[in-house]
């Protein structure tokens, strides 16, 4: 392309700010969501454990994104030192785990709604394998590929004609596509069979499906934008830059909102906690009040005066 003109340079700088702000806001939201799931033991079922792990994967991805931003200077990039290659490898691993945990969300809902298996048969370790274990060998193979075929620029970006990045991007696209097929099936069954059902379980499923319906396209769009090359003209490029940096950086925020803050189980558990805290607080306040009455000298004397006059 041509050398960046002034306006496009400005757009780029604004996009960088949006990106940074988005990642900060996402990180705060994700950490709040993480601690809510950690503290609310009463709602710890497999579905919420999957949400919790997805949120953890996003936290780790965001954290490595910040490390990347703070450590990657053009000099480091060119020098191709070992630690910077490791940072990129970690980022790609956590990026993959986002997709595989999202796939875990899809698998869970598909099993519960389409295959109508009892979800009691599903085990936590199965999802931990999908979410954390499967991406690991993929990234190791990618790293070996990079080492032998594209060992430059901290393994970031790709050289023309070298396709090592598809080693990890391929599986990510694959689980995305499978997830969309799952979702299509899930929605079809919700529309036909479970429309009238109002058991608390199907209501929870319906909410989880709604959240997934919003988040999966979001994950897909941001990912596909990554491959799209906008046209040469100024406007399409700046729109692309803004759109991409906004979606990419606020993803974690949306995940926390849909899987945690709007999760009715989380909300009612928080409400119960708060009411319990309020009650304990008011009991404590009343106790301390009751304790302090006899010890206060003015009160005692006033009380005794009152009694003596009434006699």
Rosetta blueprint (number, residue, H / E / L):
1 X L
2 X L
3 X L
4 X L
5 X L
6 X H
7 X H
8 X H
9 X H
10 X H
11 X H
12 X H
13 X H
14 X H
15 X H
16 X H
17 X H
18 X H
19 X H
20 X H
21 X H
22 X H
23 X H
24 X H
25 X H
26 X H
27 X H
28 X H
29 X H
30 X H
31 X H
32 X H
33 X H
34 X H
35 X H
36 X H
37 X H
38 X H
39 X H
40 X L
41 X H
42 X H
43 X H
44 X L
45 X L
46 X H
47 X H
48 X H
49 X H
50 X H
51 X H
52 X H
53 X H
54 X H
55 X H
56 X H
57 X H
58 X H
59 X H
60 X H
61 X H
62 X H
63 X H
64 X H
65 X H
66 X H
67 X H
68 X H
69 X H
70 X H
71 X H
72 X L
73 X L
74 X H
75 X H
76 X H
77 X H
78 X H
79 X H
80 X L
81 X L
82 X H
83 X H
84 X H
85 X H
86 X H
87 X H
88 X H
89 X H
90 X H
91 X H
92 X H
93 X H
94 X H
95 X H
96 X H
97 X H
98 X H
99 X H
100 X H
101 X H
102 X H
103 X H
104 X H
105 X H
106 X H
107 X H
108 X H
109 X H
110 X H
111 X H
112 X H
113 X H
114 X H
115 X L
116 X L
117 X L
118 X L
119 X H
120 X H
121 X H
122 X L
123 X L
124 X H
125 X H
126 X H
127 X H
128 X H
129 X H
130 X H
131 X H
132 X H
133 X H
134 X H
135 X H
136 X H
137 X H
138 X H
139 X H
140 X H
141 X H
142 X H
143 X H
144 X H
145 X H
146 X H
147 X H
148 X H
149 X H
150 X L
151 X L
152 X L
153 X H
154 X H
155 X H
156 X L
157 X L
158 X L
159 X L
160 X L
161 X L
162 X L
163 X L
164 X L
165 X L
166 X H
167 X H
168 X H
169 X H
170 X H
171 X H
172 X H
173 X H
174 X H
175 X H
176 X H
177 X H
178 X H
179 X H
180 X H
181 X H
182 X H
183 X H
184 X H
185 X H
186 X H
187 X H
188 X H
189 X H
190 X H
191 X H
192 X H
193 X L
194 X L
195 X L
196 X L
197 X L
198 X L
199 X L
200 X H
201 X H
202 X H
203 X H
204 X H
205 X H
206 X H
207 X H
208 X H
209 X H
210 X H
211 X H
212 X H
213 X H
214 X H
215 X H
216 X H
217 X H
218 X H
219 X H
220 X H
221 X H
222 X H
223 X H
224 X H
225 X H
226 X L
227 X L
228 X L
229 X L
230 X L
231 X L
232 X L
233 X L
234 X H
235 X H
236 X H
237 X H
238 X H
239 X H
240 X H
241 X H
242 X H
243 X H
244 X H
245 X H
246 X H
247 X H
248 X H
249 X H
250 X H
251 X H
252 X H
253 X H
254 X H
255 X H
256 X H
257 X H
258 X H
259 X H
260 X H
261 X H
262 X L
263 X L
264 X H
265 X H
266 X H
267 X H
268 X H
269 X H
270 X H
271 X H
272 X H
273 X H
274 X H
275 X H
276 X H
277 X H
278 X H
279 X H
280 X H
281 X H
282 X H
283 X H
284 X H
285 X H
286 X H
287 X H
288 X H
289 X H
290 X H
291 X H
292 X H
293 X H
294 X H
295 X H
296 X L
297 X H
298 X H
299 X H
300 X H
301 X H
302 X H
303 X H
304 X H
305 X H
306 X H
307 X H
308 X H
309 X H
310 X H
311 X L
